[in-house]
Amino acid sequence: MNKKSVLFLAFVGIILFSACKDEKEDITNDVDRSGAVETSVTVTHLNDSSDVLITKHIVWKNYTSFKTIYTHDTIPALGYENTTGENVEGETKDVRVKKDYEIFITVK
């Protein structure tokens, strides 16, 4: 390989490496209440076979809550899992608990 090829491959490698950063520029702790839709998603356990997915949207306009929209959907429960629990004294014990859903949100 000649010197130009090595430099080119090094440059491409640096560009690709810097593009793979796991930066989370769009994550925020504050809602821009001048004009935004704030969304929260929770899952609560209903019974052994069902959970409830609760979605809440707050529409903000001019720093005022314009509208709040709730949806409740029944979804199948994931069953149980065995894990280790700890009480306030620091004692650990094997316990059986309901599995929780993982929540992933895609925004376009």
N, C-alpha and C positions, 0 to 999 in steps of 0.2 A: 504494500500500500504506500502511496506517496503521501507527502506531508499535507497536501490540500485535503485529501480524503480523510485523514485522521482528524484534522481540525474540523472538517464538516461533520463527521460522526460525533465528535465531542460536543459540538454546538447543538446538534439535534438531541443528543442525550440530555444536555442541560435543559433544553427547552421542554422536553418530555417530562423530566423529573420535576421541574418547577410547575408544570401543568397538573401534576398529580397531587398537589397539596390538598389537604382536607380542610380548606378554609370554609368557614361558615359565615360568610359576609351577610347573608340575609337573615340570620338569627338575631332576634331583638328581645329585650326584656320589657320594652315599653311599646304601647300601641299608639300610633299616630291618630289621635282622635279627631283630627280635622277632616278626615275622610278615609275610613278603613272598615274592613269587615274582620272582626275578632272571632275566632272559632275555637271552641274547646270540645274535646271528645273524651268520654269516659265510658267504662264498662262496669256495670254492677251485676252481682250474682243474684239471680231471681230464685232459682231452685236447682235441684241436681241436674236437670236436663236443659235449662235455659239461662241465658244471661240477657241483660238489656244494654244495648248500645245507645247512649244519650249524646246527641250532638246539639251544641248551643252556638248560635251565631248572633253576635251583637253588631248591628250596623251603626257606625259612628259617622255623623255629619256635623260639621261646624262645632266640634267639641261637645256634642249632645248625643245621647243614645237615641237614635231614630226609631229602631225596631229591634226586638229580640225574638229569635226564632228557635224553637225547640223541636227536635224530632226524637222519638223513642222507637227503637226497633228491637224486636226479640230475635236473638241469634242463639245457635246451639252452644251449650256449655262445653268446655274442653275436658271436663273430667277432673280427676284429682292427681296430685303428685306428692311424693314423700320428700320432705326437706327437714332441715334442722332449724328449730326456733330457739330464741333466747329471751328469757324474761328480764325484768328490771334488775334482778340481783346478779345477772350474768350467767345463770344456769342454763345449759342447753338441753334440748330434748328433741327427739325425733317426732315430727308431727305430720299429719296428712292434711293438705290444704288444696283448695280449688286452684286449678291452673288459670292464669291470667292471659288475656290476649295481648299481643304486642300491637302497637298502633303506629302505622306509617302514613304520613300525609304527603301527597304530591300536589304541588301548586303549579299551575300553568299560567 
